[in-house]
Amino acid sequence: MKKYVFLIIGFTMTSLVSAQAWSDEFQFGVKGGVNMATVSGENFDSPDGRASFYAGVLAEAPISDRFSIQPEVFYSRQGFDIDGSAATPDAEFQIDYIQVPLMMKIYLLDGLNIQAGPQFGFKVNEELDFSPSDSENEFDSDSLRDFDLQLTSGLEYKLLESLFVQVRYTYGFSELIEDVDVHNSVFSAGIGYMF
């Protein structure tokens, strides 16, 4: 799986460098912010969200005055919490991804754009914590899928020439756990800076 992560990241970065020839307004940037992640699905009792962070790099390649392509690579901490009962402990699922979205951006007004596109999520870490700690509760982390095909969309506003704020919603189409109808669902908000 790691070779696929490096392959897609390498392809994305190559595309970014070659895209610079498309326009004099090509820009690289950095971004970071807060995730509110959870999961959804049929026959799955809605768990509590897990608040965490994301951070990464991006590039914007304008195709026209109102349309741009924006590939990104970022680290995203996700997961969800389950409130226990008298018989079971509280549990926190921590699932971290390298996310590689390819966003299409349409500028509605000066600085304001809507964006949407596919996102490829590669799991790089998973951890399950029980509270109180309970060694009898074990979770087979091999049942968590290594790859998540997602759709992400959002709204962004450039406050200045280089500084921007954005909000997004991302939904995972792949089942998070094999043979269980449960999918990633993430709201995020953050800031970024274009160079």
N, CA and C atoms as an extended XYZ file, in Angstrom:
585
Properties=species:S:1:pos:R:3:atomname:S:1:resname:S:1:resid:I:1 pbc="F F F"
N         0.828       -1.200        0.000 N   MET     1
C         0.000        0.000        0.000 CA  MET     1
C         0.862        1.250        0.000 C   MET     1
N         1.988        1.215        0.710 N   LYS     2
C         2.841        2.409        0.784 CA  LYS     2
C         3.358        2.810       -0.589 C   LYS     2
N         3.618        1.813       -1.461 N   LYS     3
C         4.125        2.173       -2.793 CA  LYS     3
C         3.066        2.940       -3.572 C   LYS     3
N         1.771        2.635       -3.343 N   TYR     4
C         0.708        3.374       -4.018 CA  TYR     4
C         0.606        4.807       -3.490 C   TYR     4
N         0.833        4.969       -2.192 N   VAL     5
C         0.833        6.311       -1.606 CA  VAL     5
C         1.916        7.150       -2.278 C   VAL     5
N         3.136        6.616       -2.348 N   PHE     6
C         4.236        7.365       -2.942 CA  PHE     6
C         4.021        7.580       -4.443 C   PHE     6
N         3.395        6.612       -5.104 N   LEU     7
C         3.120        6.749       -6.529 CA  LEU     7
C         2.149        7.898       -6.792 C   LEU     7
N         1.060        7.958       -6.035 N   ILE     8
C         0.073        9.022       -6.240 CA  ILE     8
C         0.640       10.374       -5.815 C   ILE     8
N         1.373       10.419       -4.698 N   ILE     9
C         1.989       11.682       -4.278 CA  ILE     9
C         3.005       12.137       -5.327 C   ILE     9
N         3.794       11.196       -5.849 N   GLY    10
C         4.764       11.542       -6.892 CA  GLY    10
C         4.083       12.058       -8.151 C   GLY    10
N         2.991       11.405       -8.545 N   PHE    11
C         2.227       11.847       -9.718 CA  PHE    11
C         1.656       13.242       -9.491 C   PHE    11
N         1.118       13.469       -8.288 N   THR    12
C         0.541       14.780       -7.967 CA  THR    12
C         1.606       15.867       -8.005 C   THR    12
N         2.763       15.612       -7.403 N   MET    13
C         3.815       16.617       -7.380 CA  MET    13
C         4.364       16.879       -8.788 C   MET    13
N         4.479       15.826       -9.611 N   THR    14
C         4.907       16.013      -10.998 CA  THR    14
C         3.907       16.861      -11.757 C   THR    14
N         2.626       16.613      -11.514 N   SER    15
C         1.575       17.404      -12.160 CA  SER    15
C         1.661       18.866      -11.723 C   SER    15
N         1.977       19.083      -10.449 N   LEU    16
C         2.090       20.446       -9.945 CA  LEU    16
C         3.217       21.198      -10.645 C   LEU    16
N         4.354       20.545      -10.769 N   VAL    17
C         5.502       21.198      -11.390 CA  VAL    17
C         5.224       21.470      -12.866 C   VAL    17
N         4.658       20.484      -13.574 N   SER    18
C         4.378       20.686      -14.999 CA  SER    18
C         3.257       21.695      -15.202 C   SER    18
N         2.349       21.802      -14.227 N   ALA    19
C         1.234       22.749      -14.355 CA  ALA    19
C         1.702       24.194      -14.286 C   ALA    19
N         2.892       24.415      -13.758 N   GLN    20
C         3.388       25.780      -13.644 CA  GLN    20
C         3.499       26.442      -15.019 C   GLN    20
N         3.688       25.629      -16.046 N   ALA    21
C         3.791       26.166      -17.395 CA  ALA    21
C         2.440       26.661      -17.915 C   ALA    21
N         1.334       26.232      -17.284 N   TRP    22
C         0.002       26.614      -17.756 CA  TRP    22
C        -0.266       28.104      -17.565 C   TRP    22
N         0.290       28.676      -16.506 N   SER    23
C        -0.092       30.042      -16.177 CA  SER    23
C         0.984       30.732      -15.355 C   SER    23
N         1.075       32.047      -15.555 N   ASP    24
C         1.985       32.839      -14.733 CA  ASP    24
C         1.437       33.000      -13.316 C   ASP    24
N         0.178       32.690      -13.108 N   GLU    25
C        -0.448       32.870      -11.797 CA  GLU    25
C        -0.434       31.597      -10.959 C   GLU    25
N         0.279       30.580      -11.404 N   PHE    26
C         0.420       29.332      -10.664 CA  PHE    26
C         1.013       29.623       -9.290 C   PHE    26
N         0.420       29.030       -8.211 N   GLN    27
C         0.893       29.291       -6.858 CA  GLN    27
C         0.984       27.999       -6.050 C   GLN    27
N         2.009       27.914       -5.211 N   PHE    28
C         2.103       26.874       -4.198 CA  PHE    28
C         1.578       27.444       -2.890 C   PHE    28
N         1.160       26.554       -1.982 N   GLY    29
C         0.685       27.037       -0.704 CA  GLY    29
C         0.756       25.982        0.381 C   GLY    29
N         0.457       26.418        1.593 N   VAL    30
C         0.354       25.532        2.754 CA  VAL    30
C        -1.004       25.786        3.402 C   VAL    30
N        -1.508       24.776        4.100 N   LYS    31
C        -2.781       24.953        4.789 CA  LYS    31
C        -2.844       24.060        6.010 C   LYS    31
N        -3.737       24.399        6.908 N   GLY    32
C        -3.942       23.600        8.107 CA  GLY    32
C        -5.227       24.022        8.784 C   GLY    32
N        -5.735       23.143        9.633 N   GLY    33
C        -6.972       23.479       10.309 CA  GLY    33
C        -7.465       22.359       11.197 C   GLY    33
N        -8.763       22.407       11.461 N   VAL    34
C        -9.410       21.500       12.405 CA  VAL    34
C       -10.375       20.571       11.675 C   VAL    34
N       -10.334       19.298       12.021 N   ASN    35
C       -11.296       18.305       11.537 CA  ASN    35
C       -12.305       17.998       12.627 C   ASN    35
N       -13.554       17.800       12.242 N   MET    36
C       -14.537       17.162       13.112 CA  MET    36
C       -14.970       15.914       12.352 C   MET    36
N       -14.378       14.783       12.720 N   ALA    37
C       -14.571       13.537       11.983 CA  ALA    37
C       -15.482       12.592       12.739 C   ALA    37
N       -16.243       11.817       11.976 N   THR    38
C       -17.051       10.744       12.526 CA  THR    38
C       -17.271        9.727       11.405 C   THR    38
N       -18.199        8.825       11.602 N   VAL    39
C       -18.561        7.862       10.564 CA  VAL    39
C       -20.073        7.797       10.467 C   VAL    39
N       -20.562        7.331        9.325 N   SER    40
C       -21.998        7.175        9.135 CA  SER    40
C       -22.251        5.895        8.356 C   SER    40
N       -23.472        5.405        8.442 N   GLY    41
C       -23.836        4.209        7.707 CA  GLY    41
C       -25.076        3.560        8.284 C   GLY    41
N       -25.704        2.706        7.479 N   GLU    42
C       -26.896        1.987        7.924 CA  GLU    42
C       -26.513        1.020        9.043 C   GLU    42
N       -27.438        0.833        9.954 N   ASN    43
C       -27.250       -0.109       11.065 CA  ASN    43
C       -26.001        0.207       11.896 C   ASN    43
N       -25.601        1.477       11.895 N   PHE    44
C       -24.451        1.860       12.703 CA  PHE    44
C       -24.867        3.031       13.565 C   PHE    44
N       -24.904        2.796       14.872 N   ASP    45
C       -25.330        3.831       15.807 CA  ASP    45
C       -24.355        5.005       15.729 C   ASP    45
N       -24.865        6.186       15.411 N   SER    46
C       -24.024        7.364       15.178 CA  SER    46
C       -23.111        7.642       16.365 C   SER    46
N       -21.798        7.521       16.165 N   PRO    47
C       -20.864        7.793       17.257 CA  PRO    47
C       -20.586        9.287       17.380 C   PRO    47
N       -19.898        9.657       18.444 N   ASP    48
C       -19.487       11.045       18.624 CA  ASP    48
C       -18.343       11.369       17.661 C   ASP    48
N       -18.229       12.637       17.327 N   GLY    49
C       -17.149       13.073       16.459 CA  GLY    49
C       -15.826       13.143       17.198 C   GLY    49
N       -14.761       13.079       16.441 N   ARG    50
C       -13.417       13.239       16.991 CA  ARG    50
C       -12.818       14.519       16.421 C   ARG    50
N       -12.481       15.448       17.285 N   ALA    51
C       -11.864       16.699       16.856 CA  ALA    51
C       -10.357       16.517       16.797 C   ALA    51
N        -9.772       16.911       15.676 N   SER    52
C        -8.322       16.825       15.531 CA  SER    52
C        -7.869       17.838       14.478 C   SER    52
N        -6.767       17.558       13.776 N   PHE    53
C        -6.206       18.558       12.873 CA  PHE    53
C        -5.837       17.955       11.528 C   PHE    53
N        -5.567       18.835       10.578 N   TYR    54
C        -4.970       18.450        9.301 CA  TYR    54
C        -3.950       19.512        8.911 C   TYR    54
N        -2.969       19.137        8.085 N   ALA    55
C        -1.958       20.084        7.611 CA  ALA    55
C        -1.303       19.521        6.366 C   ALA    55
N        -0.990       20.424        5.415 N   GLY    56
C        -0.353       19.947        4.200 CA  GLY    56
C        -0.024       21.044        3.217 C   GLY    56
N         0.203       20.638        1.964 N   VAL    57
C         0.597       21.547        0.892 CA  VAL    57
C        -0.397       21.452       -0.254 C   VAL    57
N        -0.400       22.496       -1.103 N   LEU    58
C        -1.313       22.543       -2.238 CA  LEU    58
C        -0.712       23.419       -3.322 C   LEU    58
N        -1.341       23.372       -4.483 N   ALA    59
C        -0.957       24.260       -5.576 CA  ALA    59
C        -2.209       24.592       -6.356 C   ALA    59
N        -2.269       25.821       -6.857 N   GLU    60
C        -3.418       26.232       -7.660 CA  GLU    60
C        -2.943       26.604       -9.053 C   GLU    60
N        -3.548       25.965      -10.058 N   ALA    61
C        -3.216       26.230      -11.454 CA  ALA    61
C        -4.447       26.785      -12.148 C   ALA    61
N        -4.510       28.101      -12.366 N   PRO    62
C        -5.657       28.688      -13.058 CA  PRO    62
C        -5.725       28.223      -14.514 C   PRO    62
N        -6.909       27.823      -14.932 N   ILE    63
C        -7.149       27.430      -16.314 CA  ILE    63
C        -7.782       28.591      -17.074 C   ILE    63
N        -8.623       29.357      -16.369 N   SER    64
C        -9.248       30.554      -16.925 CA  SER    64
C        -9.432       31.554      -15.786 C   SER    64
N       -10.100       32.667      -16.061 N   ASP    65
C       -10.314       33.681      -15.020 CA  ASP    65
C       -11.138       33.144      -13.855 C   ASP    65
N       -12.033       32.201      -14.133 N   ARG    66
C       -12.948       31.723      -13.091 CA  ARG    66
C       -12.774       30.256      -12.710 C   ARG    66
N       -11.862       29.551      -13.356 N   PHE    67
C       -11.713       28.112      -13.106 CA  PHE    67
C       -10.254       27.756      -12.849 C   PHE    67
N       -10.034       26.962      -11.775 N   SER    68
C        -8.687       26.500      -11.420 CA  SER    68
C        -8.722       25.031      -11.039 C   SER    68
N        -7.575       24.401      -11.138 N   ILE    69
C        -7.375       23.042      -10.625 CA  ILE    69
C        -6.422       23.156       -9.447 C   ILE    69
N        -6.756       22.460       -8.360 N   GLN    70
C        -5.939       22.564       -7.150 CA  GLN    70
C        -5.654       21.179       -6.573 C   GLN    70
N        -4.507       20.575       -6.914 N   PRO    71
C        -4.101       19.326       -6.260 CA  PRO    71
C        -3.497       19.623       -4.894 C   PRO    71
N        -3.658       18.676       -3.975 N   GLU    72
C        -3.178       18.853       -2.608 CA  GLU    72
C        -2.629       17.536       -2.071 C   GLU    72
N        -1.807       17.630       -1.050 N   VAL    73
C        -1.363       16.472       -0.257 CA  VAL    73
C        -1.336       16.947        1.186 C   VAL    73
N        -2.074       16.243        2.073 N   PHE    74
C        -2.051       16.650        3.476 CA  PHE    74
C        -2.275       15.471        4.410 C   PHE    74
N        -1.803       15.656        5.643 N   TYR    75
C        -1.966       14.662        6.712 CA  TYR    75
C        -3.241       15.015        7.468 C   TYR    75
N        -4.094       14.021        7.692 N   SER    76
C        -5.391       14.267        8.330 CA  SER    76
C        -5.650       13.255        9.433 C   SER    76
N        -5.877       13.756       10.651 N   ARG    77
C        -6.222       12.883       11.781 CA  ARG    77
C        -7.734       12.786       11.872 C   ARG    77
N        -8.251       11.575       11.800 N   GLN    78
C        -9.687       11.339       11.792 CA  GLN    78
C       -10.039       10.249       12.796 C   GLN    78
N       -11.276        9.777       12.726 N   GLY    79
C       -11.727        8.735       13.629 CA  GLY    79
C       -13.068        9.071       14.231 C   GLY    79
N       -13.373        8.447       15.371 N   PHE    80
C       -14.643        8.686       16.046 CA  PHE    80
C       -14.575        8.138       17.466 C   PHE    80
N       -15.515        8.572       18.295 N   ASP    81
C       -15.598        8.135       19.692 CA  ASP    81
C       -16.910        7.394       19.916 C   ASP    81
N       -16.863        6.408       20.788 N   ILE    82
C       -18.077        5.682       21.172 CA  ILE    82
C       -18.232        5.779       22.685 C   ILE    82
N       -19.392        6.286       23.113 N   ASP    83
C       -19.689        6.329       24.543 CA  ASP    83
C       -20.070        4.939       24.998 C   ASP    83
N       -19.391        4.451       26.011 N   GLY    84
C       -19.650        3.111       26.507 CA  GLY    84
C       -20.879        3.051       27.396 C   GLY    84
N       -21.103        1.883       27.918 N   SER    85
C       -22.217        1.657       28.841 CA  SER    85
C       -21.650        0.994       30.088 C   SER    85
N       -22.541        0.519       30.950 N   ALA    86
C       -22.070       -0.158       32.172 CA  ALA    86
C       -21.280       -1.411       31.816 C   ALA    86
N       -21.616       -2.034       30.690 N   ALA    87
C       -20.961       -3.289       30.304 CA  ALA    87
C       -19.736       -3.084       29.422 C   ALA    87
N       -19.660       -1.934       28.722 N   THR    88
C       -18.550       -1.705       27.804 CA  THR    88
C       -17.904       -0.348       28.089 C   THR    88
N       -16.582       -0.260       27.881 N   PRO    89
C       -15.890        1.007       28.145 CA  PRO    89
C       -16.073        2.000       26.993 C   PRO    89
N       -15.769        3.273       27.267 N   ASP    90
C       -15.701        4.263       26.197 CA  ASP    90
C       -14.542        3.874       25.270 C   ASP    90
N       -14.683        4.207       23.998 N   ALA    91
C       -13.625        3.873       23.045 CA  ALA    91
C       -13.383        5.045       22.100 C   ALA    91
N       -12.111        5.250       21.759 N   GLU    92
C       -11.735        6.270       20.793 CA  GLU    92
C       -10.968        5.606       19.652 C   GLU    92
N       -11.537        5.671       18.439 N   PHE    93
C       -10.880        5.171       17.243 CA  PHE    93
C       -10.099        6.325       16.626 C   PHE    93
N        -8.785        6.165       16.520 N   GLN    94
C        -7.936        7.179       15.897 CA  GLN    94
C        -7.424        6.608       14.582 C   GLN    94
N        -7.807        7.241       13.478 N   ILE    95
C        -7.409        6.773       12.153 CA  ILE    95
C        -6.811        7.952       11.405 C   ILE    95
N        -5.555        7.840       11.016 N   ASP    96
C        -4.853        8.935       10.354 CA  ASP    96
C        -4.615        8.574        8.883 C   ASP    96
N        -4.728        9.594        8.024 N   TYR    97
C        -4.618        9.398        6.585 CA  TYR    97
C        -3.649       10.399        5.960 C   TYR    97
N        -3.044        9.995        4.849 N   ILE    98
C        -2.477       10.935        3.883 CA  ILE    98
C        -3.581       11.118        2.851 C   ILE    98
N        -4.069       12.342        2.723 N   GLN    99
C        -5.161       12.637        1.792 CA  GLN    99
C        -4.590       13.334        0.552 C   GLN    99
N        -5.086       12.906       -0.612 N   VAL   100
C        -4.639       13.478       -1.882 CA  VAL   100
C        -5.879       13.863       -2.694 C   VAL   100
N        -6.391       15.092       -2.501 N   PRO   101
C        -7.536       15.539       -3.290 CA  PRO   101
C        -7.097       16.228       -4.586 C   PRO   101
N        -7.983       16.204       -5.562 N   LEU   102
C        -7.805       16.964       -6.796 CA  LEU   102
C        -9.047       17.835       -6.945 C   LEU   102
N        -8.923       19.090       -6.528 N   MET   103
C       -10.066       19.991       -6.459 CA  MET   103
C       -10.240       20.791       -7.746 C   MET   103
N       -11.491       20.945       -8.167 N   MET   104
C       -11.863       21.846       -9.245 CA  MET   104
C       -12.500       23.063       -8.567 C   MET   104
N       -11.995       24.266       -8.881 N   LYS   105
C       -12.461       25.474       -8.215 CA  LYS   105
C       -13.130       26.410       -9.218 C   LYS   105
N       -14.300       26.910       -8.835 N   ILE   106
C       -15.008       27.892       -9.646 CA  ILE   106
C       -15.170       29.157       -8.813 C   ILE   106
N       -14.637       30.269       -9.323 N   TYR   107
C       -14.738       31.551       -8.630 CA  TYR   107
C       -16.080       32.203       -8.953 C   TYR   107
N       -16.874       32.453       -7.905 N   LEU   108
C       -18.186       33.078       -8.067 CA  LEU   108
C       -18.076       34.592       -8.042 C   LEU   108
N       -17.257       35.084       -7.131 N   LEU   109
C       -16.988       36.511       -6.961 CA  LEU   109
C       -15.496       36.670       -6.756 C   LEU   109
N       -15.039       37.876       -6.694 N   ASP   110
C       -13.626       38.126       -6.459 CA  ASP   110
C       -13.205       37.533       -5.112 C   ASP   110
N       -12.378       36.477       -5.150 N   GLY   111
C       -11.892       35.845       -3.935 CA  GLY   111
C       -12.741       34.696       -3.421 C   GLY   111
N       -14.025       34.636       -3.781 N   LEU   112
C       -14.932       33.596       -3.283 CA  LEU   112
C       -15.072       32.487       -4.314 C   LEU   112
N       -14.821       31.245       -3.896 N   ASN   113
C       -14.965       30.118       -4.821 CA  ASN   113
C       -15.610       28.926       -4.147 C   ASN   113
N       -16.251       28.110       -4.983 N   ILE   114
C       -16.727       26.798       -4.558 CA  ILE   114
C       -15.779       25.781       -5.163 C   ILE   114
N       -15.642       24.638       -4.500 N   GLN   115
C       -14.700       23.631       -4.967 CA  GLN   115
C       -15.218       22.238       -4.675 C   GLN   115
N       -14.848       21.311       -5.533 N   ALA   116
C       -15.251       19.919       -5.356 CA  ALA   116
C       -14.296       19.033       -6.143 C   ALA   116
N       -14.205       17.779       -5.724 N   GLY   117
C       -13.370       16.842       -6.460 CA  GLY   117
C       -13.173       15.543       -5.710 C   GLY   117
N       -12.538       14.585       -6.375 N   PRO   118
C       -12.238       13.307       -5.726 CA  PRO   118
C       -11.083       13.470       -4.743 C   PRO   118
N       -11.081       12.616       -3.745 N   GLN   119
C        -9.992       12.612       -2.761 CA  GLN   119
C        -9.609       11.170       -2.479 C   GLN   119
N        -8.319       10.908       -2.457 N   PHE   120
C        -7.802        9.564       -2.234 CA  PHE   120
C        -7.149        9.522       -0.860 C   PHE   120
N        -7.699        8.699        0.031 N   GLY   121
C        -7.203        8.613        1.395 CA  GLY   121
C        -6.420        7.336        1.627 C   GLY   121
N        -5.196        7.478        2.125 N   PHE   122
C        -4.331        6.332        2.419 CA  PHE   122
C        -4.082        6.277        3.916 C   PHE   122
N        -4.573        5.215        4.531 N   LYS   123
C        -4.421        5.071        5.983 CA  LYS   123
C        -2.957        4.868        6.332 C   LYS   123
N        -2.458        5.667        7.286 N   VAL   124
C        -1.063        5.538        7.708 CA  VAL   124
C        -0.939        5.141        9.179 C   VAL   124
N        -2.035        5.240        9.923 N   ASN   125
C        -1.974        4.885       11.338 CA  ASN   125
C        -3.378        4.622       11.850 C   ASN   125
N        -3.505        3.668       12.747 N   GLU   126
C        -4.764        3.464       13.445 CA  GLU   126
C        -4.483        3.029       14.873 C   GLU   126
N        -5.364        3.468       15.766 N   GLU   127
C        -5.194        3.148       17.186 CA  GLU   127
C        -6.567        3.153       17.835 C   GLU   127
N        -6.766        2.256       18.761 N   LEU   128
C        -8.017        2.192       19.508 CA  LEU   128
C        -7.691        2.278       20.991 C   LEU   128
N        -8.239        3.303       21.645 N   ASP   129
C        -8.017        3.493       23.074 CA  ASP   129
C        -9.324        3.294       23.824 C   ASP   129
N        -9.250        2.520       24.914 N   PHE   130
C       -10.411        2.321       25.774 CA  PHE   130
C       -10.237        3.122       27.063 C   PHE   130
N       -11.343        3.591       27.591 N   SER   131
C       -11.311        4.311       28.854 CA  SER   131
C       -12.466        3.810       29.731 C   SER   131
N       -12.221        3.181       30.864 N   PRO   132
C       -10.879        2.861       31.371 CA  PRO   132
C       -10.202        1.800       30.518 C   PRO   132
N        -8.883        1.734       30.621 N   SER   133
C        -8.112        0.783       29.826 CA  SER   133
C        -8.590       -0.633       30.106 C   SER   133
N        -8.771       -1.394       29.025 N   ASP   134
C        -9.328       -2.743       29.156 CA  ASP   134
C        -8.631       -3.661       28.172 C   ASP   134
N        -7.760       -4.509       28.663 N   SER   135
C        -7.004       -5.404       27.792 CA  SER   135
C        -7.871       -6.499       27.197 C   SER   135
N        -9.058       -6.733       27.764 N   GLU   136
C        -9.924       -7.781       27.229 CA  GLU   136
C       -10.593       -7.345       25.928 C   GLU   136
N       -10.736       -6.043       25.738 N   ASN   137
C       -11.320       -5.542       24.502 CA  ASN   137
C       -10.225       -5.404       23.457 C   ASN   137
N       -10.333       -6.188       22.414 N   GLU   138
C        -9.343       -6.131       21.357 CA  GLU   138
C       -10.044       -5.827       20.040 C   GLU   138
N        -9.369       -5.090       19.191 N   PHE   139
C        -9.922       -4.734       17.890 CA  PHE   139
C        -8.925       -5.157       16.828 C   PHE   139
N        -9.406       -5.854       15.826 N   ASP   140
C        -8.558       -6.314       14.735 CA  ASP   140
C        -8.377       -5.172       13.746 C   ASP   140
N        -7.256       -4.460       13.857 N   SER   141
C        -7.046       -3.298       12.991 CA  SER   141
C        -6.877       -3.693       11.532 C   SER   141
N        -6.627       -4.988       11.263 N   ASP   142
C        -6.523       -5.439        9.868 CA  ASP   142
C        -7.861       -5.327        9.143 C   ASP   142
N        -8.952       -5.213        9.907 N   SER   143
C       -10.266       -5.104        9.265 CA  SER   143
C       -10.517       -3.681        8.749 C   SER   143
N        -9.699       -2.700        9.166 N   LEU   144
C        -9.826       -1.340        8.641 CA  LEU   144
C        -9.165       -1.275        7.264 C   LEU   144
N        -9.874       -0.735        6.309 N   ARG   145
C        -9.326       -0.639        4.951 CA  ARG   145
C        -8.184        0.380        4.893 C   ARG   145
N        -7.203        0.074        4.037 N   ASP   146
C        -6.040        0.949        3.875 CA  ASP   146
C        -6.313        2.119        2.941 C   ASP   146
N        -7.364        2.021        2.130 N   PHE   147
C        -7.645        3.043        1.124 CA  PHE   147
C        -9.106        3.481        1.215 C   PHE   147
N        -9.334        4.781        1.039 N   ASP   148
C       -10.697        5.315        1.073 CA  ASP   148
C       -10.880        6.290       -0.089 C   ASP   148
N       -11.756        5.942       -1.028 N   LEU   149
C       -12.111        6.842       -2.121 CA  LEU   149
C       -13.199        7.773       -1.614 C   LEU   149
N       -12.963        9.080       -1.738 N   GLN   150
C       -13.853       10.063       -1.124 CA  GLN   150
C       -14.250       11.141       -2.134 C   GLN   150
N       -15.291       11.867       -1.793 N   LEU   151
C       -15.678       13.071       -2.517 CA  LEU   151
C       -15.652       14.209       -1.512 C   LEU   151
N       -15.026       15.301       -1.892 N   THR   152
C       -14.949       16.446       -0.993 CA  THR   152
C       -15.423       17.697       -1.721 C   THR   152
N       -16.068       18.580       -0.976 N   SER   153
C       -16.543       19.836       -1.553 CA  SER   153
C       -16.468       20.910       -0.476 C   SER   153
N       -16.426       22.165       -0.922 N   GLY   154
C       -16.315       23.217        0.074 CA  GLY   154
C       -16.423       24.604       -0.505 C   GLY   154
N       -16.143       25.536        0.369 N   LEU   155
C       -16.222       26.957        0.073 CA  LEU   155
C       -14.939       27.602        0.576 C   LEU   155
N       -14.383       28.516       -0.228 N   GLU   156
C       -13.128       29.167        0.151 CA  GLU   156
C       -13.226       30.648       -0.154 C   GLU   156
N       -12.567       31.444        0.702 N   TYR   157
C       -12.521       32.882        0.460 CA  TYR   157
C       -11.105       33.376        0.685 C   TYR   157
N       -10.574       34.095       -0.310 N   LYS   158
C        -9.247       34.678       -0.186 CA  LYS   158
C        -9.391       36.049        0.453 C   LYS   158
N        -8.891       36.165        1.694 N   LEU   159
C        -8.981       37.420        2.424 CA  LEU   159
C        -8.048       38.467        1.829 C   LEU   159
N        -6.869       38.030        1.450 N   LEU   160
C        -5.869       38.886        0.824 CA  LEU   160
C        -5.391       38.158       -0.428 C   LEU   160
N        -4.413       38.689       -1.076 N   GLU   161
C        -3.867       38.025       -2.271 CA  GLU   161
C        -3.381       36.612       -1.943 C   GLU   161
N        -2.832       36.413       -0.742 N   SER   162
C        -2.214       35.136       -0.392 CA  SER   162
C        -2.924       34.360        0.714 C   SER   162
N        -3.634       35.022        1.604 N   LEU   163
C        -4.256       34.375        2.758 CA  LEU   163
C        -5.680       33.949        2.427 C   LEU   163
N        -6.053       32.709        2.796 N   PHE   164
C        -7.414       32.247        2.538 CA  PHE   164
C        -7.962       31.447        3.715 C   PHE   164
N        -9.284       31.377        3.788 N   VAL   165
C        -9.981       30.524        4.753 CA  VAL   165
C       -10.868       29.587        3.949 C   VAL   165
N       -11.091       28.378        4.477 N   GLN   166
C       -11.937       27.421        3.765 CA  GLN   166
C       -12.666       26.501        4.726 C   GLN   166
N       -13.811       26.022        4.264 N   VAL   167
C       -14.561       24.975        4.963 CA  VAL   167
C       -14.869       23.885        3.940 C   VAL   167
N       -14.860       22.634        4.406 N   ARG   168
C       -15.119       21.509        3.509 CA  ARG   168
C       -15.896       20.413        4.220 C   ARG   168
N       -16.570       19.617        3.389 N   TYR   169
C       -17.172       18.370        3.866 CA  TYR   169
C       -16.660       17.246        2.972 C   TYR   169
N       -16.256       16.149        3.586 N   THR   170
C       -15.728       14.999        2.851 CA  THR   170
C       -16.496       13.742        3.259 C   THR   170
N       -16.895       12.966        2.253 N   TYR   171
C       -17.602       11.701        2.501 CA  TYR   171
C       -16.828       10.569        1.830 C   TYR   171
N       -16.594        9.501        2.577 N   GLY   172
C       -15.895        8.343        2.040 CA  GLY   172
C       -16.851        7.339        1.423 C   GLY   172
N       -16.602        6.966        0.168 N   PHE   173
C       -17.446        5.979       -0.508 CA  PHE   173
C       -17.032        4.552       -0.187 C   PHE   173
N       -15.779        4.360        0.186 N   SER   174
C       -15.311        3.021        0.543 CA  SER   174
C       -15.788        2.675        1.947 C   SER   174
N       -16.078        1.385        2.171 N   GLU   175
C       -16.421        0.952        3.526 CA  GLU   175
C       -15.171        1.050        4.385 C   GLU   175
N       -15.289        1.708        5.528 N   LEU   176
C       -14.156        1.876        6.434 CA  LEU   176
C       -13.709        0.528        7.006 C   LEU   176
N       -14.687       -0.298        7.353 N   ILE   177
C       -14.428       -1.621        7.917 CA  ILE   177
C       -15.008       -2.652        6.961 C   ILE   177
N       -14.252       -3.670        6.643 N   GLU   178
C       -14.693       -4.687        5.693 CA  GLU   178
C       -16.024       -5.289        6.110 C   GLU   178
N       -16.932       -5.379        5.137 N   ASP   179
C       -18.255       -5.995        5.314 CA  ASP   179
C       -19.135       -5.272        6.329 C   ASP   179
N       -18.840       -4.004        6.607 N   VAL   180
C       -19.683       -3.196        7.493 CA  VAL   180
C       -19.994       -1.891        6.769 C   VAL   180
N       -21.271       -1.542        6.694 N   ASP   181
C       -21.672       -0.321        5.990 CA  ASP   181
C       -21.401        0.885        6.880 C   ASP   181
N       -20.139        1.310        6.903 N   VAL   182
C       -19.730        2.464        7.694 CA  VAL   182
C       -18.710        3.252        6.868 C   VAL   182
N       -18.891        4.582        6.823 N   HIS   183
C       -18.106        5.431        5.935 CA  HIS   183
C       -17.593        6.661        6.684 C   HIS   183
N       -16.412        7.129        6.292 N   ASN   184
C       -15.861        8.357        6.870 CA  ASN   184
C       -16.739        9.551        6.513 C   ASN   184
N       -16.872       10.465        7.469 N   SER   185
C       -17.627       11.698        7.281 CA  SER   185
C       -16.889       12.793        8.051 C   SER   185
N       -16.380       13.807        7.321 N   VAL   186
C       -15.502       14.790        7.952 CA  VAL   186
C       -15.885       16.211        7.547 C   VAL   186
N       -16.117       17.066        8.553 N   PHE   187
C       -16.219       18.507        8.349 CA  PHE   187
C       -14.868       19.094        8.730 C   PHE   187
N       -14.388       20.049        7.952 N   SER   188
C       -13.114       20.684        8.296 CA  SER   188
C       -13.170       22.181        8.028 C   SER   188
N       -12.372       22.900        8.773 N   ALA   189
C       -12.263       24.353        8.600 CA  ALA   189
C       -10.810       24.735        8.861 C   ALA   189
N       -10.287       25.638        8.033 N   GLY   190
C        -8.892       26.000        8.221 CA  GLY   190
C        -8.495       27.251        7.471 C   GLY   190
N        -7.202       27.516        7.530 N   ILE   191
C        -6.625       28.679        6.861 CA  ILE   191
C        -5.434       28.203        6.040 C   ILE   191
N        -5.020       29.039        5.096 N   GLY   192
C        -3.875       28.702        4.278 CA  GLY   192
C        -3.191       29.940        3.765 C   GLY   192
N        -2.009       29.718        3.182 N   TYR   193
C        -1.232       30.821        2.655 CA  TYR   193
C        -0.627       30.404        1.330 C   TYR   193
N        -0.806       31.201        0.285 N   MET   194
C        -0.253       30.940       -1.031 CA  MET   194
C         1.008       31.777       -1.231 C   MET   194
N         2.047       31.155       -1.792 N   PHE   195
C         3.323       31.849       -2.025 CA  PHE   195
C         3.381       32.401       -3.432 C   PHE   195
